[in-house]
Amino acid sequence: LVPVAMVIVSPGSATVQRGGTQQLTARVEDAAGNSLSGRSITWSSGSSTIARVSTNGLVTGVNRGTVVIYAESEGKRGQATITVP
């Protein structure tokens, strides 16, 4: 099995209104930049009081602030910055 080298989250930044949503996607790549399929991705929020993220990458704005949303696969992590105005 080819190891995961990088997780890329798109979009890399977004503004989400309170109560609004933004779908994030994560692409998993090997060291040569080839996409890897079938890898599990775990989503998490740096602060769920600002924005929550579902298991499939759907971000919901909660309170004003800026937070980093992480997507992790096999120990590698990508991120997106979410601003809730």
PyMOL Python script that loads the backbone (N, CA, C, O; Angstrom):
from pymol import cmd

cmd.read_pdbstr("""\
ATOM      1  N   LEU A   1       0.854  -1.192   0.000  1.00  0.00           N
ATOM      2  CA  LEU A   1       0.000   0.000   0.000  1.00  0.00           C
ATOM      3  C   LEU A   1       0.886   1.237   0.000  1.00  0.00           C
ATOM      4  O   LEU A   1       1.781   1.364   0.835  1.00  0.00           O
ATOM      5  N   VAL A   2       0.639   2.136  -0.924  1.00  0.00           N
ATOM      6  CA  VAL A   2       1.418   3.370  -1.041  1.00  0.00           C
ATOM      7  C   VAL A   2       1.053   4.289   0.121  1.00  0.00           C
ATOM      8  O   VAL A   2      -0.131   4.520   0.367  1.00  0.00           O
ATOM      9  N   PRO A   3       2.051   4.824   0.849  1.00  0.00           N
ATOM     10  CA  PRO A   3       1.727   5.678   1.989  1.00  0.00           C
ATOM     11  C   PRO A   3       1.222   7.061   1.574  1.00  0.00           C
ATOM     12  O   PRO A   3       1.576   7.584   0.518  1.00  0.00           O
ATOM     13  N   VAL A   4       0.395   7.627   2.427  1.00  0.00           N
ATOM     14  CA  VAL A   4      -0.098   8.989   2.232  1.00  0.00           C
ATOM     15  C   VAL A   4       1.040   9.954   2.545  1.00  0.00           C
ATOM     16  O   VAL A   4       1.687   9.844   3.586  1.00  0.00           O
ATOM     17  N   ALA A   5       1.282  10.905   1.636  1.00  0.00           N
ATOM     18  CA  ALA A   5       2.321  11.910   1.860  1.00  0.00           C
ATOM     19  C   ALA A   5       1.718  13.278   2.164  1.00  0.00           C
ATOM     20  O   ALA A   5       2.331  14.099   2.847  1.00  0.00           O
ATOM     21  N   MET A   6       0.501  13.516   1.646  1.00  0.00           N
ATOM     22  CA  MET A   6      -0.069  14.852   1.760  1.00  0.00           C
ATOM     23  C   MET A   6      -1.596  14.771   1.711  1.00  0.00           C
ATOM     24  O   MET A   6      -2.173  13.940   1.009  1.00  0.00           O
ATOM     25  N   VAL A   7      -2.232  15.665   2.482  1.00  0.00           N
ATOM     26  CA  VAL A   7      -3.680  15.831   2.423  1.00  0.00           C
ATOM     27  C   VAL A   7      -3.932  17.290   2.048  1.00  0.00           C
ATOM     28  O   VAL A   7      -3.452  18.201   2.723  1.00  0.00           O
ATOM     29  N   ILE A   8      -4.683  17.507   0.975  1.00  0.00           N
ATOM     30  CA  ILE A   8      -4.954  18.861   0.496  1.00  0.00           C
ATOM     31  C   ILE A   8      -6.443  19.139   0.640  1.00  0.00           C
ATOM     32  O   ILE A   8      -7.276  18.414   0.096  1.00  0.00           O
ATOM     33  N   VAL A   9      -6.771  20.194   1.378  1.00  0.00           N
ATOM     34  CA  VAL A   9      -8.165  20.557   1.615  1.00  0.00           C
ATOM     35  C   VAL A   9      -8.547  21.702   0.685  1.00  0.00           C
ATOM     36  O   VAL A   9      -7.805  22.674   0.542  1.00  0.00           O
ATOM     37  N   SER A  10      -9.709  21.577   0.057  1.00  0.00           N
ATOM     38  CA  SER A  10     -10.233  22.624  -0.827  1.00  0.00           C
ATOM     39  C   SER A  10     -11.646  22.993  -0.404  1.00  0.00           C
ATOM     40  O   SER A  10     -12.422  22.106  -0.049  1.00  0.00           O
ATOM     41  N   PRO A  11     -12.006  24.274  -0.431  1.00  0.00           N
ATOM     42  CA  PRO A  11     -11.083  25.396  -0.596  1.00  0.00           C
ATOM     43  C   PRO A  11     -10.186  25.548   0.626  1.00  0.00           C
ATOM     44  O   PRO A  11     -10.522  25.069   1.709  1.00  0.00           O
ATOM     45  N   GLY A  12      -9.054  26.210   0.456  1.00  0.00           N
ATOM     46  CA  GLY A  12      -8.099  26.392   1.554  1.00  0.00           C
ATOM     47  C   GLY A  12      -8.546  27.416   2.581  1.00  0.00           C
ATOM     48  O   GLY A  12      -8.057  27.438   3.710  1.00  0.00           O
ATOM     49  N   SER A  13      -9.486  28.268   2.173  1.00  0.00           N
ATOM     50  CA  SER A  13     -10.071  29.221   3.113  1.00  0.00           C
ATOM     51  C   SER A  13     -11.461  29.580   2.619  1.00  0.00           C
ATOM     52  O   SER A  13     -11.746  29.528   1.423  1.00  0.00           O
ATOM     53  N   ALA A  14     -12.324  29.946   3.566  1.00  0.00           N
ATOM     54  CA  ALA A  14     -13.694  30.304   3.207  1.00  0.00           C
ATOM     55  C   ALA A  14     -14.305  31.128   4.325  1.00  0.00           C
ATOM     56  O   ALA A  14     -13.874  31.065   5.477  1.00  0.00           O
ATOM     57  N   THR A  15     -15.322  31.906   3.959  1.00  0.00           N
ATOM     58  CA  THR A  15     -16.123  32.633   4.931  1.00  0.00           C
ATOM     59  C   THR A  15     -17.471  31.948   5.011  1.00  0.00           C
ATOM     60  O   THR A  15     -18.118  31.706   3.992  1.00  0.00           O
ATOM     61  N   VAL A  16     -17.892  31.638   6.225  1.00  0.00           N
ATOM     62  CA  VAL A  16     -19.162  30.944   6.458  1.00  0.00           C
ATOM     63  C   VAL A  16     -19.980  31.771   7.437  1.00  0.00           C
ATOM     64  O   VAL A  16     -19.517  32.078   8.536  1.00  0.00           O
ATOM     65  N   GLN A  17     -21.177  32.126   7.047  1.00  0.00           N
ATOM     66  CA  GLN A  17     -22.045  32.882   7.952  1.00  0.00           C
ATOM     67  C   GLN A  17     -22.476  31.999   9.117  1.00  0.00           C
ATOM     68  O   GLN A  17     -22.466  30.773   9.015  1.00  0.00           O
ATOM     69  N   ARG A  18     -22.859  32.638  10.234  1.00  0.00           N
ATOM     70  CA  ARG A  18     -23.400  31.868  11.361  1.00  0.00           C
ATOM     71  C   ARG A  18     -24.653  31.137  10.899  1.00  0.00           C
ATOM     72  O   ARG A  18     -25.576  31.750  10.363  1.00  0.00           O
ATOM     73  N   GLY A  19     -24.681  29.840  11.107  1.00  0.00           N
ATOM     74  CA  GLY A  19     -25.796  29.018  10.654  1.00  0.00           C
ATOM     75  C   GLY A  19     -25.660  28.553   9.213  1.00  0.00           C
ATOM     76  O   GLY A  19     -26.424  27.696   8.768  1.00  0.00           O
ATOM     77  N   GLY A  20     -24.703  29.103   8.478  1.00  0.00           N
ATOM     78  CA  GLY A  20     -24.462  28.712   7.093  1.00  0.00           C
ATOM     79  C   GLY A  20     -23.504  27.542   7.016  1.00  0.00           C
ATOM     80  O   GLY A  20     -22.922  27.131   8.020  1.00  0.00           O
ATOM     81  N   THR A  21     -23.344  27.005   5.806  1.00  0.00           N
ATOM     82  CA  THR A  21     -22.465  25.849   5.624  1.00  0.00           C
ATOM     83  C   THR A  21     -21.523  26.051   4.446  1.00  0.00           C
ATOM     84  O   THR A  21     -21.774  26.861   3.553  1.00  0.00           O
ATOM     85  N   GLN A  22     -20.452  25.304   4.468  1.00  0.00           N
ATOM     86  CA  GLN A  22     -19.470  25.264   3.376  1.00  0.00           C
ATOM     87  C   GLN A  22     -18.959  23.829   3.283  1.00  0.00           C
ATOM     88  O   GLN A  22     -18.474  23.272   4.268  1.00  0.00           O
ATOM     89  N   GLN A  23     -19.068  23.236   2.099  1.00  0.00           N
ATOM     90  CA  GLN A  23     -18.550  21.884   1.901  1.00  0.00           C
ATOM     91  C   GLN A  23     -17.057  21.948   1.594  1.00  0.00           C
ATOM     92  O   GLN A  23     -16.638  22.637   0.664  1.00  0.00           O
ATOM     93  N   LEU A  24     -16.256  21.228   2.377  1.00  0.00           N
ATOM     94  CA  LEU A  24     -14.829  21.090   2.108  1.00  0.00           C
ATOM     95  C   LEU A  24     -14.583  19.706   1.525  1.00  0.00           C
ATOM     96  O   LEU A  24     -15.310  18.757   1.823  1.00  0.00           O
ATOM     97  N   THR A  25     -13.558  19.599   0.697  1.00  0.00           N
ATOM     98  CA  THR A  25     -13.144  18.299   0.181  1.00  0.00           C
ATOM     99  C   THR A  25     -11.667  18.105   0.496  1.00  0.00           C
ATOM    100  O   THR A  25     -10.911  19.070   0.606  1.00  0.00           O
ATOM    101  N   ALA A  26     -11.272  16.857   0.639  1.00  0.00           N
ATOM    102  CA  ALA A  26      -9.867  16.538   0.910  1.00  0.00           C
ATOM    103  C   ALA A  26      -9.362  15.572  -0.150  1.00  0.00           C
ATOM    104  O   ALA A  26     -10.006  14.569  -0.458  1.00  0.00           O
ATOM    105  N   ARG A  27      -8.199  15.893  -0.701  1.00  0.00           N
ATOM    106  CA  ARG A  27      -7.534  15.021  -1.678  1.00  0.00           C
ATOM    107  C   ARG A  27      -6.298  14.447  -1.004  1.00  0.00           C
ATOM    108  O   ARG A  27      -5.501  15.174  -0.412  1.00  0.00           O
ATOM    109  N   VAL A  28      -6.154  13.147  -1.104  1.00  0.00           N
ATOM    110  CA  VAL A  28      -5.019  12.446  -0.493  1.00  0.00           C
ATOM    111  C   VAL A  28      -4.042  12.084  -1.604  1.00  0.00           C
ATOM    112  O   VAL A  28      -4.430  11.514  -2.624  1.00  0.00           O
ATOM    113  N   GLU A  29      -2.762  12.422  -1.397  1.00  0.00           N
ATOM    114  CA  GLU A  29      -1.746  12.177  -2.432  1.00  0.00           C
ATOM    115  C   GLU A  29      -0.557  11.412  -1.873  1.00  0.00           C
ATOM    116  O   GLU A  29      -0.287  11.439  -0.672  1.00  0.00           O
ATOM    117  N   ASP A  30       0.145  10.730  -2.765  1.00  0.00           N
ATOM    118  CA  ASP A  30       1.413  10.087  -2.398  1.00  0.00           C
ATOM    119  C   ASP A  30       2.549  11.087  -2.609  1.00  0.00           C
ATOM    120  O   ASP A  30       2.303  12.237  -2.973  1.00  0.00           O
ATOM    121  N   ALA A  31       3.777  10.660  -2.386  1.00  0.00           N
ATOM    122  CA  ALA A  31       4.933  11.559  -2.451  1.00  0.00           C
ATOM    123  C   ALA A  31       5.159  12.120  -3.856  1.00  0.00           C
ATOM    124  O   ALA A  31       5.782  13.171  -4.007  1.00  0.00           O
ATOM    125  N   ALA A  32       4.658  11.429  -4.884  1.00  0.00           N
ATOM    126  CA  ALA A  32       4.823  11.896  -6.260  1.00  0.00           C
ATOM    127  C   ALA A  32       3.670  12.791  -6.715  1.00  0.00           C
ATOM    128  O   ALA A  32       3.650  13.256  -7.855  1.00  0.00           O
ATOM    129  N   GLY A  33       2.714  13.029  -5.819  1.00  0.00           N
ATOM    130  CA  GLY A  33       1.583  13.885  -6.166  1.00  0.00           C
ATOM    131  C   GLY A  33       0.431  13.160  -6.827  1.00  0.00           C
ATOM    132  O   GLY A  33      -0.482  13.794  -7.357  1.00  0.00           O
ATOM    133  N   ASN A  34       0.463  11.841  -6.799  1.00  0.00           N
ATOM    134  CA  ASN A  34      -0.638  11.058  -7.375  1.00  0.00           C
ATOM    135  C   ASN A  34      -1.765  10.931  -6.356  1.00  0.00           C
ATOM    136  O   ASN A  34      -1.516  10.707  -5.172  1.00  0.00           O
ATOM    137  N   SER A  35      -2.997  11.075  -6.819  1.00  0.00           N
ATOM    138  CA  SER A  35      -4.155  10.927  -5.935  1.00  0.00           C
ATOM    139  C   SER A  35      -4.284   9.475  -5.488  1.00  0.00           C
ATOM    140  O   SER A  35      -4.093   8.540  -6.266  1.00  0.00           O
ATOM    141  N   LEU A  36      -4.614   9.321  -4.214  1.00  0.00           N
ATOM    142  CA  LEU A  36      -4.838   7.991  -3.641  1.00  0.00           C
ATOM    143  C   LEU A  36      -6.315   7.877  -3.292  1.00  0.00           C
ATOM    144  O   LEU A  36      -6.868   8.758  -2.634  1.00  0.00           O
ATOM    145  N   SER A  37      -6.950   6.805  -3.727  1.00  0.00           N
ATOM    146  CA  SER A  37      -8.370   6.628  -3.424  1.00  0.00           C
ATOM    147  C   SER A  37      -8.540   5.599  -2.315  1.00  0.00           C
ATOM    148  O   SER A  37      -7.629   4.831  -2.003  1.00  0.00           O
ATOM    149  N   GLY A  38      -9.729   5.609  -1.731  1.00  0.00           N
ATOM    150  CA  GLY A  38     -10.064   4.603  -0.726  1.00  0.00           C
ATOM    151  C   GLY A  38      -9.428   4.814   0.631  1.00  0.00           C
ATOM    152  O   GLY A  38      -9.445   3.906   1.463  1.00  0.00           O
ATOM    153  N   ARG A  39      -8.865   5.994   0.878  1.00  0.00           N
ATOM    154  CA  ARG A  39      -8.253   6.258   2.184  1.00  0.00           C
ATOM    155  C   ARG A  39      -9.273   6.954   3.079  1.00  0.00           C
ATOM    156  O   ARG A  39     -10.027   7.815   2.625  1.00  0.00           O
ATOM    157  N   SER A  40      -9.289   6.574   4.344  1.00  0.00           N
ATOM    158  CA  SER A  40     -10.238   7.206   5.252  1.00  0.00           C
ATOM    159  C   SER A  40      -9.709   8.572   5.693  1.00  0.00           C
ATOM    160  O   SER A  40      -8.509   8.757   5.893  1.00  0.00           O
ATOM    161  N   ILE A  41     -10.626   9.512   5.836  1.00  0.00           N
ATOM    162  CA  ILE A  41     -10.289  10.879   6.230  1.00  0.00           C
ATOM    163  C   ILE A  41     -11.083  11.231   7.480  1.00  0.00           C
ATOM    164  O   ILE A  41     -12.294  11.018   7.546  1.00  0.00           O
ATOM    165  N   THR A  42     -10.385  11.769   8.461  1.00  0.00           N
ATOM    166  CA  THR A  42     -11.023  12.216   9.695  1.00  0.00           C
ATOM    167  C   THR A  42     -11.000  13.732   9.728  1.00  0.00           C
ATOM    168  O   THR A  42      -9.939  14.345   9.606  1.00  0.00           O
ATOM    169  N   TRP A  43     -12.184  14.347   9.895  1.00  0.00           N
ATOM    170  CA  TRP A  43     -12.311  15.802   9.948  1.00  0.00           C
ATOM    171  C   TRP A  43     -12.399  16.257  11.393  1.00  0.00           C
ATOM    172  O   TRP A  43     -12.994  15.578  12.230  1.00  0.00           O
ATOM    173  N   SER A  44     -11.799  17.416  11.689  1.00  0.00           N
ATOM    174  CA  SER A  44     -11.914  17.992  13.028  1.00  0.00           C
ATOM    175  C   SER A  44     -11.819  19.508  12.949  1.00  0.00           C
ATOM    176  O   SER A  44     -11.281  20.069  11.995  1.00  0.00           O
ATOM    177  N   SER A  45     -12.356  20.154  13.977  1.00  0.00           N
ATOM    178  CA  SER A  45     -12.344  21.611  14.064  1.00  0.00           C
ATOM    179  C   SER A  45     -11.425  22.041  15.187  1.00  0.00           C
ATOM    180  O   SER A  45     -11.427  21.444  16.263  1.00  0.00           O
ATOM    181  N   GLY A  46     -10.635  23.081  14.937  1.00  0.00           N
ATOM    182  CA  GLY A  46      -9.777  23.629  15.982  1.00  0.00           C
ATOM    183  C   GLY A  46     -10.580  24.260  17.108  1.00  0.00           C
ATOM    184  O   GLY A  46     -10.079  24.394  18.224  1.00  0.00           O
ATOM    185  N   SER A  47     -11.827  24.650  16.829  1.00  0.00           N
ATOM    186  CA  SER A  47     -12.716  25.213  17.843  1.00  0.00           C
ATOM    187  C   SER A  47     -14.154  25.041  17.393  1.00  0.00           C
ATOM    188  O   SER A  47     -14.641  25.786  16.542  1.00  0.00           O
ATOM    189  N   SER A  48     -14.836  24.050  17.971  1.00  0.00           N
ATOM    190  CA  SER A  48     -16.218  23.795  17.579  1.00  0.00           C
ATOM    191  C   SER A  48     -17.168  24.883  18.077  1.00  0.00           C
ATOM    192  O   SER A  48     -18.342  24.887  17.707  1.00  0.00           O
ATOM    193  N   THR A  49     -16.681  25.808  18.910  1.00  0.00           N
ATOM    194  CA  THR A  49     -17.521  26.940  19.314  1.00  0.00           C
ATOM    195  C   THR A  49     -17.576  27.997  18.212  1.00  0.00           C
ATOM    196  O   THR A  49     -18.455  28.859  18.227  1.00  0.00           O
ATOM    197  N   ILE A  50     -16.638  27.936  17.249  1.00  0.00           N
ATOM    198  CA  ILE A  50     -16.647  28.866  16.099  1.00  0.00           C
ATOM    199  C   ILE A  50     -17.258  28.192  14.875  1.00  0.00           C
ATOM    200  O   ILE A  50     -18.116  28.774  14.211  1.00  0.00           O
ATOM    201  N   ALA A  51     -16.827  26.985  14.578  1.00  0.00           N
ATOM    202  CA  ALA A  51     -17.384  26.237  13.445  1.00  0.00           C
ATOM    203  C   ALA A  51     -17.267  24.749  13.719  1.00  0.00           C
ATOM    204  O   ALA A  51     -16.259  24.273  14.242  1.00  0.00           O
ATOM    205  N   ARG A  52     -18.317  24.023  13.355  1.00  0.00           N
ATOM    206  CA  ARG A  52     -18.322  22.566  13.476  1.00  0.00           C
ATOM    207  C   ARG A  52     -18.078  21.965  12.100  1.00  0.00           C
ATOM    208  O   ARG A  52     -18.352  22.598  11.079  1.00  0.00           O
ATOM    209  N   VAL A  53     -17.559  20.736  12.077  1.00  0.00           N
ATOM    210  CA  VAL A  53     -17.373  20.033  10.807  1.00  0.00           C
ATOM    211  C   VAL A  53     -17.897  18.611  10.965  1.00  0.00           C
ATOM    212  O   VAL A  53     -17.638  17.943  11.967  1.00  0.00           O
ATOM    213  N   SER A  54     -18.638  18.164   9.956  1.00  0.00           N
ATOM    214  CA  SER A  54     -19.212  16.820   9.981  1.00  0.00           C
ATOM    215  C   SER A  54     -18.174  15.797   9.516  1.00  0.00           C
ATOM    216  O   SER A  54     -17.072  16.155   9.101  1.00  0.00           O
ATOM    217  N   THR A  55     -18.545  14.536   9.591  1.00  0.00           N
ATOM    218  CA  THR A  55     -17.636  13.463   9.179  1.00  0.00           C
ATOM    219  C   THR A  55     -17.354  13.477   7.685  1.00  0.00           C
ATOM    220  O   THR A  55     -16.410  12.830   7.232  1.00  0.00           O
ATOM    221  N   ASN A  56     -18.165  14.210   6.904  1.00  0.00           N
ATOM    222  CA  ASN A  56     -17.916  14.278   5.456  1.00  0.00           C
ATOM    223  C   ASN A  56     -17.396  15.643   5.009  1.00  0.00           C
ATOM    224  O   ASN A  56     -17.367  15.929   3.812  1.00  0.00           O
ATOM    225  N   GLY A  57     -16.980  16.502   5.972  1.00  0.00           N
ATOM    226  CA  GLY A  57     -16.343  17.770   5.619  1.00  0.00           C
ATOM    227  C   GLY A  57     -17.272  18.951   5.453  1.00  0.00           C
ATOM    228  O   GLY A  57     -16.866  19.980   4.914  1.00  0.00           O
ATOM    229  N   LEU A  58     -18.522  18.826   5.909  1.00  0.00           N
ATOM    230  CA  LEU A  58     -19.453  19.953   5.823  1.00  0.00           C
ATOM    231  C   LEU A  58     -19.272  20.834   7.060  1.00  0.00           C
ATOM    232  O   LEU A  58     -19.502  20.398   8.188  1.00  0.00           O
ATOM    233  N   VAL A  59     -18.854  22.082   6.826  1.00  0.00           N
ATOM    234  CA  VAL A  59     -18.592  23.031   7.913  1.00  0.00           C
ATOM    235  C   VAL A  59     -19.850  23.864   8.160  1.00  0.00           C
ATOM    236  O   VAL A  59     -20.501  24.321   7.221  1.00  0.00           O
ATOM    237  N   THR A  60     -20.176  24.052   9.434  1.00  0.00           N
ATOM    238  CA  THR A  60     -21.295  24.909   9.831  1.00  0.00           C
ATOM    239  C   THR A  60     -20.763  26.019  10.725  1.00  0.00           C
ATOM    240  O   THR A  60     -20.098  25.749  11.724  1.00  0.00           O
ATOM    241  N   GLY A  61     -21.056  27.275  10.367  1.00  0.00           N
ATOM    242  CA  GLY A  61     -20.646  28.407  11.187  1.00  0.00           C
ATOM    243  C   GLY A  61     -21.464  28.472  12.463  1.00  0.00           C
ATOM    244  O   GLY A  61     -22.680  28.288  12.434  1.00  0.00           O
ATOM    245  N   VAL A  62     -20.794  28.735  13.593  1.00  0.00           N
ATOM    246  CA  VAL A  62     -21.474  28.768  14.889  1.00  0.00           C
ATOM    247  C   VAL A  62     -21.398  30.163  15.509  1.00  0.00           C
ATOM    248  O   VAL A  62     -22.432  30.758  15.813  1.00  0.00           O
ATOM    249  N   ASN A  63     -20.202  30.683  15.697  1.00  0.00           N
ATOM    250  CA  ASN A  63     -20.003  31.995  16.314  1.00  0.00           C
ATOM    251  C   ASN A  63     -18.887  32.734  15.590  1.00  0.00           C
ATOM    252  O   ASN A  63     -18.054  32.128  14.917  1.00  0.00           O
ATOM    253  N   ARG A  64     -18.886  34.043  15.740  1.00  0.00           N
ATOM    254  CA  ARG A  64     -17.878  34.883  15.091  1.00  0.00           C
ATOM    255  C   ARG A  64     -16.461  34.465  15.494  1.00  0.00           C
ATOM    256  O   ARG A  64     -16.185  34.176  16.659  1.00  0.00           O
ATOM    257  N   GLY A  65     -15.576  34.441  14.499  1.00  0.00           N
ATOM    258  CA  GLY A  65     -14.178  34.107  14.762  1.00  0.00           C
ATOM    259  C   GLY A  65     -13.544  33.424  13.563  1.00  0.00           C
ATOM    260  O   GLY A  65     -14.161  33.287  12.506  1.00  0.00           O
ATOM    261  N   THR A  66     -12.311  33.002  13.745  1.00  0.00           N
ATOM    262  CA  THR A  66     -11.567  32.282  12.708  1.00  0.00           C
ATOM    263  C   THR A  66     -11.081  30.977  13.306  1.00  0.00           C
ATOM    264  O   THR A  66     -10.602  30.941  14.439  1.00  0.00           O
ATOM    265  N   VAL A  67     -11.206  29.913  12.545  1.00  0.00           N
ATOM    266  CA  VAL A  67     -10.847  28.584  13.042  1.00  0.00           C
ATOM    267  C   VAL A  67     -10.200  27.793  11.912  1.00  0.00           C
ATOM    268  O   VAL A  67     -10.469  28.036  10.736  1.00  0.00           O
ATOM    269  N   VAL A  68      -9.354  26.854  12.280  1.00  0.00           N
ATOM    270  CA  VAL A  68      -8.741  25.945  11.308  1.00  0.00           C
ATOM    271  C   VAL A  68      -9.488  24.613  11.366  1.00  0.00           C
ATOM    272  O   VAL A  68      -9.694  24.043  12.437  1.00  0.00           O
ATOM    273  N   ILE A  69      -9.887  24.135  10.188  1.00  0.00           N
ATOM    274  CA  ILE A  69     -10.516  22.820  10.046  1.00  0.00           C
ATOM    275  C   ILE A  69      -9.466  21.874   9.485  1.00  0.00           C
ATOM    276  O   ILE A  69      -8.783  22.197   8.513  1.00  0.00           O
ATOM    277  N   TYR A  70      -9.341  20.701  10.104  1.00  0.00           N
ATOM    278  CA  TYR A  70      -8.312  19.735   9.709  1.00  0.00           C
ATOM    279  C   TYR A  70      -8.930  18.507   9.052  1.00  0.00           C
ATOM    280  O   TYR A  70     -10.012  18.061   9.433  1.00  0.00           O
ATOM    281  N   ALA A  71      -8.224  17.967   8.058  1.00  0.00           N
ATOM    282  CA  ALA A  71      -8.548  16.668   7.464  1.00  0.00           C
ATOM    283  C   ALA A  71      -7.297  15.807   7.622  1.00  0.00           C
ATOM    284  O   ALA A  71      -6.213  16.190   7.181  1.00  0.00           O
ATOM    285  N   GLU A  72      -7.450  14.654   8.246  1.00  0.00           N
ATOM    286  CA  GLU A  72      -6.296  13.800   8.530  1.00  0.00           C
ATOM    287  C   GLU A  72      -6.494  12.411   7.932  1.00  0.00           C
ATOM    288  O   GLU A  72      -7.582  11.840   7.990  1.00  0.00           O
ATOM    289  N   SER A  73      -5.416  11.884   7.356  1.00  0.00           N
ATOM    290  CA  SER A  73      -5.417  10.538   6.821  1.00  0.00           C
ATOM    291  C   SER A  73      -4.047   9.912   7.045  1.00  0.00           C
ATOM    292  O   SER A  73      -3.032  10.438   6.587  1.00  0.00           O
ATOM    293  N   GLU A  74      -4.025   8.811   7.735  1.00  0.00           N
ATOM    294  CA  GLU A  74      -2.786   8.055   7.984  1.00  0.00           C
ATOM    295  C   GLU A  74      -1.672   8.933   8.560  1.00  0.00           C
ATOM    296  O   GLU A  74      -0.510   8.811   8.170  1.00  0.00           O
ATOM    297  N   GLY A  75      -2.037   9.812   9.486  1.00  0.00           N
ATOM    298  CA  GLY A  75      -1.045  10.631  10.180  1.00  0.00           C
ATOM    299  C   GLY A  75      -0.650  11.909   9.464  1.00  0.00           C
ATOM    300  O   GLY A  75       0.102  12.714  10.014  1.00  0.00           O
ATOM    301  N   LYS A  76      -1.140  12.113   8.249  1.00  0.00           N
ATOM    302  CA  LYS A  76      -0.865  13.355   7.512  1.00  0.00           C
ATOM    303  C   LYS A  76      -2.098  14.238   7.599  1.00  0.00           C
ATOM    304  O   LYS A  76      -3.228  13.750   7.598  1.00  0.00           O
ATOM    305  N   ARG A  77      -1.866  15.557   7.674  1.00  0.00           N
ATOM    306  CA  ARG A  77      -2.969  16.467   7.923  1.00  0.00           C
ATOM    307  C   ARG A  77      -2.947  17.650   6.970  1.00  0.00           C
ATOM    308  O   ARG A  77      -1.899  18.247   6.722  1.00  0.00           O
ATOM    309  N   GLY A  78      -4.111  17.977   6.444  1.00  0.00           N
ATOM    310  CA  GLY A  78      -4.304  19.183   5.661  1.00  0.00           C
ATOM    311  C   GLY A  78      -5.240  20.089   6.419  1.00  0.00           C
ATOM    312  O   GLY A  78      -5.855  19.667   7.398  1.00  0.00           O
ATOM    313  N   GLN A  79      -5.363  21.349   5.977  1.00  0.00           N
ATOM    314  CA  GLN A  79      -6.197  22.268   6.720  1.00  0.00           C
ATOM    315  C   GLN A  79      -6.798  23.346   5.843  1.00  0.00           C
ATOM    316  O   GLN A  79      -6.309  23.641   4.752  1.00  0.00           O
ATOM    317  N   ALA A  80      -7.877  23.925   6.352  1.00  0.00           N
ATOM    318  CA  ALA A  80      -8.529  25.057   5.735  1.00  0.00           C
ATOM    319  C   ALA A  80      -8.853  26.052   6.849  1.00  0.00           C
ATOM    320  O   ALA A  80      -9.173  25.662   7.972  1.00  0.00           O
ATOM    321  N   THR A  81      -8.767  27.339   6.522  1.00  0.00           N
ATOM    322  CA  THR A  81      -9.089  28.393   7.479  1.00  0.00           C
ATOM    323  C   THR A  81     -10.504  28.889   7.205  1.00  0.00           C
ATOM    324  O   THR A  81     -10.828  29.298   6.091  1.00  0.00           O
ATOM    325  N   ILE A  82     -11.330  28.846   8.229  1.00  0.00           N
ATOM    326  CA  ILE A  82     -12.727  29.274   8.115  1.00  0.00           C
ATOM    327  C   ILE A  82     -12.932  30.523   8.963  1.00  0.00           C
ATOM    328  O   ILE A  82     -12.555  30.560  10.134  1.00  0.00           O
ATOM    329  N   THR A  83     -13.534  31.547   8.358  1.00  0.00           N
ATOM    330  CA  THR A  83     -13.882  32.768   9.067  1.00  0.00           C
ATOM    331  C   THR A  83     -15.396  32.866   9.170  1.00  0.00           C
ATOM    332  O   THR A  83     -16.116  32.740   8.180  1.00  0.00           O
ATOM    333  N   VAL A  84     -15.860  33.093  10.394  1.00  0.00           N
ATOM    334  CA  VAL A  84     -17.288  33.322  10.626  1.00  0.00           C
ATOM    335  C   VAL A  84     -17.425  34.793  11.019  1.00  0.00           C
ATOM    336  O   VAL A  84     -17.022  35.179  12.116  1.00  0.00           O
ATOM    337  N   PRO A  85     -17.995  35.620  10.126  1.00  0.00           N
ATOM    338  CA  PRO A  85     -18.053  37.065  10.395  1.00  0.00           C
ATOM    339  C   PRO A  85     -19.106  37.445  11.434  1.00  0.00           C
ATOM    340  O   PRO A  85     -19.261  38.623  11.755  1.00  0.00           O
TER     341      PRO A  85
END
""", "prot")
cmd.dss("prot")
cmd.show_as("cartoon", "prot")
cmd.util.cbc("prot")
cmd.orient("prot")
